[in-house]
Each structure stands twice: as structure tokens, then as C-alpha cells.
Amino acid sequence: MGIEIERKFLVNLDKWFPPDNGLVYRQGYIYTISGNTVRIRIVGEQGYLTLKGKTKGQTRSEFEYSIPVEEAEEMLQTLCDRPFIEKIRYKILVGNLTWEVDEFLGENKGLTMAEVELTEENQDIILPEWIGEEVTDDLRYYNSYLANNPFSQWRT
């Protein structure tokens, strides 16, 4: 079974400088009553279908499959709820872990988050200087939540 263990953090924009141009991601969601998530994603010229279970702590089941980009585009247009999640993703190696920093676009513009995937929940990590508040346990920062409740509509 595929397992995902990750921690999420807000990014301190005063200390964050993108290392390159990043990659544009576009993704949509098909929601289930059970709380499991089906995600369709396009990165460059590659499509992906991802199935995710409910999160327990920092862990959830995850299964991801490459699919033709044309099929991913059709699924986005015909099966997924709007708005889509659009973001630029940067990958940064810190120690032996790869951090993924997402600069959100569209209706989630203004939000920049970092996540790191771990091999176990208690794993020690080095926090880069641009890491801000941890939001791992705040469901509002899950992409599937942001798709229905865009950051631009949050009241602070």
C-alpha cells in the first residue's frame, strides 16, 4: 500500500527566494462522501491520477498513476469541481530531504506553502530559514480544501 507522511508549513516570504522558475501544476478534485480524495493533475506534458485516503496524524494512504495528458485534461474539464488549484512548485534539497514549495496562483494567490515528505512521523528534519508556522494539522491548508474554499476568500 502507498503511504504518504508529510508536514506542511507556511513560507516566510521575507526570507524565501525561488531557486529557479519552478514547474506549473494544475489540478482538480473529485470529492467523495467518505473523505477520501481523487485528484487529477497536469505537470508539464504529463497527467496524473491520485487517490488519497483520510489523514490520520501526518499519514494517509496514497496511490498515484501516470496517465496521458490528454486524458487528464478531459477529466479536469468534465469530472472535476471548480476552481482548479494552480501553482508553481519549486523543489529544494535540504539535507537528505526534498522540500516542495508551492506558490499558489489564481484564487489562492497570496498563499505560499512548503511541505516535506517523511519516512516516519517522528523523523527529525532541518527547517530551512524560510519556514514559517507549521500547518500540518490545519485542514484548511490541504489543496483539496483550497479548491472549494480559496485562500482569497478567507477572512483574517
Secondary structure by P-SEA (a helix, b strand, c coil): cbbbbbbbbbbcccccccccbbbbbbbccccccccbbbbbbbcccbbbbbbbccccccbbbbbbbbccaaaaaaaaaccccccbbbbbbbbbbcccbbbbbbbcccccccbbbbbbbbccccbbbbbccccccccccccccccccccccccccccc
